[in-house]
Amino acid sequence: MAKSSKSTLEILYLGTAGFVLKSHNRTIALDPYISRPSLWTTLTQPLEPNTALIEQLIPEANDVLIGHAHYDHILDAPQLCHATGARLIGSTATVMVGRAAGLPEEQLVETQGRETIDCGSWQVRGLPSVHGKAAFGRIPLPGDMTAPPPWPPRFYHLKHGLVLNWLVDTGNLKVMHIDSADFIEEELAGMQADIVCLCAIGRHYRPNYVKDVVRLLQPKWIIPCHWDSMMTPIHDTPDLLPQVDMPGMIAEIRAAGCEPVVMPILGKAWF
């Protein structure tokens, strides 16, 4: 891992499963979620994106990729697209959220996965996946959205829809984004990634989670993500999810022959 912004790729961690990948000529956001309303607000109120915070922390983007359409992955994405002109790329459910939030059709790109989408000089491909059983042994808010949901939504309006693991090919490096606590082995087979952004709570639900990801993708670096509670303000000290064992995950990554890159929220790394 390089230490200079003159390197090939800058990665900014946004907390939850959110990242911004940036080079000198392209910026892609993955599952950007920074508004982070409190637990009380999440349970009792329609969820409003924090427009000023989004524009401050992500001032530019060319494309926004969504792994699945739960609120903690997609709530801020339409506003980011409104502010930057970026395309919103994802499943049918993702596009329905974009329509609900008033994005024009030319900024919406729907995919059912396994197709290569050109993003300037980069290419991206969504690989069909599954959501982990992350809520008392069950998949939270399952199902699809085939019509625009209410906007602003309550958290339960946003079903996950088709889950996608995004492979971003910058031409120099390949980044795989696994934003939920599971994956489909057959979809990852034959793929390769230099960097994997890996949902940390997956270790709690899927045996050999880290080992299988390394066997299938042969990465050099793994960045744990989705380890925080999603409820603390983005500039405050985050809370770990109770299912997360970060020291255990770091040890497992090293035992599998990869370098763990543990990033604080709003931390950056250069590759």
Secondary structure, DSSP 8 states (H G I E B T S, - for coil): -B-STTSS-EEEEEETTEEEEE-SS-EEEES-------HHHHHHS-----HHHHHHH----SEEE-S--SHHHHTTHHHHHHHH--EEEE-HHHHHHHHHTT--GGGEEE--SS-EEEETTEEEEEEEE----TBTTB-SS-S--SS---SS--GGG----SEEEEEEE-SS-EEEEE-SS---HHHHTT---SEEEEETTHHHHSTTHHHHHHHHH--SEEEEES-B-S-S-TTS---B-TT--HHHHHHHHHHTT-EE----TT-EEE-
